[in-house]
Amino acid sequence: MSDQGTLTVERWLPYPPQEVWRALTDPALLAQWWAAGDVRPTVGHGFTLDMGEFGQQPCHVVAVDPEHLMAYRFSDGAVAPPHDDHLAPSGGRDGHAPVS
């Protein structure tokens, strides 16, 4: 954790960054592993994630770098902190994408 209260979690996934990008930005794929919602990789796009017992959570996209960064924020009063997904080539682990 940094002095700014930021927690970074890095995960290595057995998929190339392009496939992970699709899982983060395709609403049908996102609904399979995270939450249903009309997410689009477009800065300024507003959408709602269905977070089950936590209810409908309004969000908006704040930064996009195709196949590298998808960042969105939950609206004021939401149950979750800012959410940034950074994708990078494996740096030695062929076919794997670290996500932090």
N, C-alpha and C positions, 0 to 999 in steps of 0.2 A: 504494500500500500504506500502511495506517495504522500508527501506532506499536504497535498491538495485533496486527500480523501478519495483517490482513484484506486480501484482494484483492477488489476489486469490478470486475466486468466488466459493462458495459452494452451491450445489443444492441437494435436497433430491428427489430421483426419486422413484416412486412406483413399482420398479422392483428389483429383487435380483441382486447382483453384477455380477453374471454369465451372465444374460441377457443383462445388460448394456455393459459388456465386448464384447459380440457379436455385439452389435450395434456400437461399436467403431472400431472393427477389421474385420468385414465382409464387403467387398466392396459393396455388394448389399444393406445391411442395412444402411451403412454409407451414401450412395447416397440418401436414403429416407429422411434423416433429416439434413445432413450437406453438403456434396459435393461428387460428383462422383470421384472415384480414386481407383487405385490398391493398397490399403493399406494392409499391412501384419504385424503382430506382430513379426517382426524379426529385431534385431538391425542391422543397416547398410542398410536396405532395402530402396531404393529410389523409389519414386512414385510421381505422379502429381495429384493434386486436381483440378477439374474443378470448379472454384469459380465464375462462371457466369460472371457478368459484370466486375469482377476483373481479369478475364482471368485464364489461366492455371498456377498453382502455384507449382513449384517443391519443394518437401519435402524429408526428410530422417528421419528414425526412429533412435532415440538415446538411448532409454531405454525401456525395457519391463520387467514386472513382471506379468505373466499371472493372470488375474482377479484382479489385484491390480494397475498396472501402465502401461500406454501407452503414451510415450513421443516422439514427433517428432518436427523437426525444419523446418521452411520454409527457402528456400535458400536465399542467399544474394540478396537484392533488392526486396524481396517479400513484399506483402502488410500486412502481419500479423506477430505478435510476436511469440516467442516460445510457444508451445502448449503441456501441460502436463495434462493428465487425471488420477487422483488418485481415485481409488475405495476402499471403505471400507464397512464392514458390518454396519448395521444401528445403533448399539449401543443403542438399546432400541426401535427402530421403525421396528418391524418385517416386513420383505419383502421389505424394502426400502434400497436404495444404495445412500450414499452421494457421489457426484462427485465434485472434486475441481480441 
